[in-house]
Amino acid sequence: MLSNDTKFDSISRKKVSKYVRVHCAVALQIIKRALNVVWSFSIALDGGNKAGTPYLDLRLRFVLGATLFNVHWLAIPNN
């Protein structure tokens, strides 16, 4: 729980959801641009059961320059 003297007590859920949508859109655009310049990539699927909720985890792996990226792309709960 956040105390009342934090800076987060005045932000609304609507504003937070708007920032999250913009952040996700920007992140997906960056991933798209990176995948446009690499010659190959892999998709790694992983499943698990953390905290009693089964999920499917999707990761993208690619080399850009001399760096290997392992990008967490999506997690989907399997209810």
N, C-alpha and C positions, 0 to 999 in steps of 0.2 A: 504494500500500500504506500502511496505517496502521501507525505504530510501536506498540510495546507499551505506551507510556506514555499513550496516548489513552484517553478515556473510553468508546470504542466496543468495546474488546476484551472486555467482560464481557456484552454483549447477545447473545442467541441469535437465530438465524434465525426461530424460531417467534415470538418477541416482536416482531421487526421486521415480520414478515408480518401480525401482529395489528394493529400500529399503522398499517400501510399500508392494511389493509382498513377500519379505522375512519376514517382520513383520507379515503379515497375515498368512503365512504358519506356523510360529512359534506359533502364537496364536491358530490356529486350532489344532496343535499338542498338545498343553497344554490342550485344552478343551477335546480332544480325550483321553488323559491320565487320566484326572479327571473323565470322564464318565466311563472309564474302571473299576474304583474302587468303584463307588457308586452303590447302589442297585436299585435306581430309580431316575428319573428326569422328569421334565415336560417341554413342549414346549408351550410358550405363544405367541399367535399371536395378533397383535394390528394394527389397521389401522388408518390413520389420513390424514389430509390435511394441512400441514404446508407450509406457503409461496406459496399457490396456487398449490402445487404439491401433489397429492394423493400418499400415500405410504403404504406398508405393512411392519411391523416391527416384527422380530422374536427374541424371547429371550429364553434362556435356564435357568431353575432353578433347582438347586440341592443342597444337603447338603453334605459337605465334612468336616469330623471331626465334629466340633461343629459350623461350619459357613455355613450360607445360602448364596449361590451365585446366583445372578441374572445377567446373562451374556448377553449383547447385542450381538447377533450373526450375524444378517443380516438385512439390510433395502433395500427394493426393491421398486423403483418408479413405479407407475401404470399410465403410460401415454397412 
